[in-house]
Amino acid sequence: MCQAIWVRRLPQWQRRPATNATQSTWETAMGTALEKDAEAFERLLPELMKTDPGRFVLIRAADRIGVYETYESALAEGYKRFGFEAFFVKEIAPERTSVFFMRSNAQACPT
């Protein structure tokens, strides 16, 4: 199964150049938010490995929102609660896997 952090954001090569400071600031804020969420995941991982190994965690604004049985259910809850805003979904596992950013689930998994 292909695991990915799902962000509704075009790849760099498909984005239009920023025409004003707001667009540039939004992209910077999105990246910063995901970095903070990834750091929160690393901080929470030891506790999560004890209680919920193999499940999927949803993190938003560095806060754990919930733990879910499947990647799809965590992703669906993230979209339901946050829509186009950044959120982080990751499997609770000790090994690190590659992360792919995709804009469509119709694309084949690169692994």
C-alpha positions in Angstrom: 0.0 0.0 0.0 1.4 3.4 -0.9 1.6 5.7 2.1 1.6 9.5 1.6 1.0 12.7 3.3 -1.9 14.1 1.3 -1.8 17.9 0.7 -4.0 19.6 -1.8 -1.2 21.6 -3.4 0.2 21.6 -6.9 3.8 20.4 -7.4 6.3 23.3 -7.7 6.6 22.9 -11.5 2.8 23.4 -11.9 2.4 26.4 -9.7 2.0 29.9 -11.1 4.6 32.4 -9.9 3.3 34.3 -6.8 1.8 37.6 -8.0 1.5 39.1 -4.5 2.9 38.7 -1.0 -0.2 36.8 0.2 0.4 33.8 -2.1 4.0 33.6 -1.2 3.2 33.9 2.5 0.5 31.2 2.2 2.9 28.7 0.7 5.5 29.5 3.4 2.9 29.0 6.1 1.8 25.7 4.6 5.3 24.3 4.6 6.0 25.6 8.1 2.8 24.0 9.4 3.7 20.6 7.9 7.2 20.8 9.4 5.8 21.5 12.8 3.4 18.6 12.4 6.2 16.3 11.4 8.2 17.4 14.5 5.1 16.7 16.7 4.9 13.2 15.2 8.5 12.5 16.1 7.9 13.8 19.6 4.8 11.7 20.0 6.1 8.5 18.3 7.5 6.7 21.5 4.1 7.1 23.3 2.1 6.1 20.1 4.3 3.0 19.6 3.3 1.8 23.0 -0.4 2.3 22.6 -1.3 2.2 18.8 1.4 0.6 16.7 0.4 0.0 13.1 -2.5 2.5 13.2 -2.5 6.0 11.7 -2.3 9.3 13.5 -3.9 12.6 12.3 -2.0 15.7 13.4 -2.9 19.3 12.9 -1.1 22.4 14.3 1.2 20.1 16.2 -1.7 18.6 18.1 -2.8 14.9 17.9 -6.3 14.9 16.6 -6.9 11.2 16.6 -5.7 7.7 15.8 -7.4 5.6 13.1 -7.3 2.0 12.0 -6.7 2.9 8.3 -4.9 5.5 6.4 -8.1 6.3 4.4 -10.1 6.9 7.5 -7.5 9.3 9.0 -7.3 11.1 5.7 -11.1 11.3 5.4 -11.4 12.8 8.9 -8.6 15.3 8.1 -10.5 16.5 5.0 -13.8 16.5 6.9 -12.4 18.7 9.7 -9.8 20.9 7.9 -10.7 20.9 4.2 -7.9 22.6 2.2 -5.9 23.5 5.3 -2.7 21.5 6.0 -2.8 18.4 8.1 -0.5 15.4 8.6 -1.3 11.7 8.5 1.4 9.1 9.2 1.5 5.4 10.1 2.7 4.7 13.6 5.7 2.6 12.9 9.4 2.6 14.0 10.8 2.3 10.5 10.8 5.4 8.3 9.2 5.1 4.9 9.4 7.4 1.9 6.8 10.0 1.7 5.3 11.1 -1.7 3.3 14.2 -2.3 0.5 13.6 -4.8 -2.3 15.8 -6.1 -4.5 13.0 -7.4 -5.2 9.5 -6.0 -5.6 8.3 -9.6 -1.8 8.3 -10.1 0.1 5.0 -9.7 2.1 4.6 -6.6 5.8 5.2 -7.4 7.1 2.3 -5.2 
